[in-house]
Amino acid sequence: MDNYEELIEKLENIVNSMENDELSLEEAMKNYEEGIKLSNKLYKILNEAEGKIKLLSENGEIDFNTE
């Protein structure tokens, strides 16, 4: 299974390809579909991380003050 950083890199490569390369409609649709799948995986990873942070916090949520 890919980690967060690897998934972000794959998504960035897809975005760069779609912005900079002349793709056929079929290629663009394939890239778009793959990008959506990667985005969903990334969203799931972030939600799981948020849930773990809340569980580890005594108050349910932590204020991350930089002061």
C-alpha positions as CSV (number, residue, x, y, z in Angstrom):
1,M,0.0,0.0,0.0
2,D,1.3,3.5,-0.9
3,N,1.9,6.0,1.9
4,Y,0.5,9.5,1.9
5,E,3.7,11.1,0.3
6,E,3.7,8.5,-2.5
7,L,0.0,9.1,-3.3
8,I,0.6,12.9,-3.3
9,E,3.5,12.5,-5.7
10,K,1.4,10.3,-8.0
11,L,-1.5,12.9,-7.9
12,E,1.0,15.7,-8.7
13,N,2.3,13.8,-11.6
14,I,-1.2,13.3,-13.0
15,V,-2.0,17.0,-12.6
16,N,1.3,18.1,-14.2
17,S,0.6,15.7,-17.1
18,M,-2.9,17.1,-17.6
19,E,-1.6,20.7,-17.5
20,N,1.4,20.3,-19.7
21,D,0.9,17.4,-22.1
22,E,-1.5,17.2,-25.0
23,L,-3.6,14.3,-24.1
24,S,-6.3,12.6,-26.1
25,L,-9.8,12.6,-24.6
26,E,-9.3,9.0,-23.6
27,E,-6.0,9.7,-21.8
28,A,-7.4,12.8,-20.1
29,M,-10.4,10.8,-18.8
30,K,-8.2,8.0,-17.6
31,N,-5.9,10.5,-15.8
32,Y,-9.0,12.2,-14.3
33,E,-10.4,8.9,-13.0
34,E,-7.0,7.9,-11.5
35,G,-6.8,11.4,-9.9
36,I,-10.2,11.0,-8.3
37,K,-9.3,7.6,-6.9
38,L,-6.0,9.0,-5.4
39,S,-7.9,12.0,-4.0
40,N,-10.3,9.7,-2.2
41,K,-7.5,7.6,-0.8
42,L,-5.7,10.7,0.5
43,Y,-9.0,12.0,2.0
44,K,-9.4,8.7,3.8
45,I,-5.8,8.8,5.2
46,L,-6.3,12.4,6.5
47,N,-9.6,11.5,8.1
48,E,-8.0,8.5,9.9
49,A,-5.1,10.6,11.1
50,E,-7.6,13.3,12.4
51,G,-9.5,10.6,14.3
52,K,-6.3,9.2,15.9
53,I,-5.3,12.7,17.0
54,K,-8.7,13.3,18.6
55,L,-8.4,9.9,20.4
56,L,-5.0,10.8,21.7
57,S,-6.2,14.1,23.0
58,E,-7.7,14.3,26.5
59,N,-10.1,17.0,25.5
60,G,-11.2,15.5,22.2
61,E,-9.5,18.2,20.2
62,I,-6.2,20.0,20.5
63,D,-5.5,23.6,19.8
64,F,-2.3,23.9,18.0
65,N,-1.3,27.4,19.0
66,T,2.0,28.7,17.6
67,E,2.3,31.4,20.2
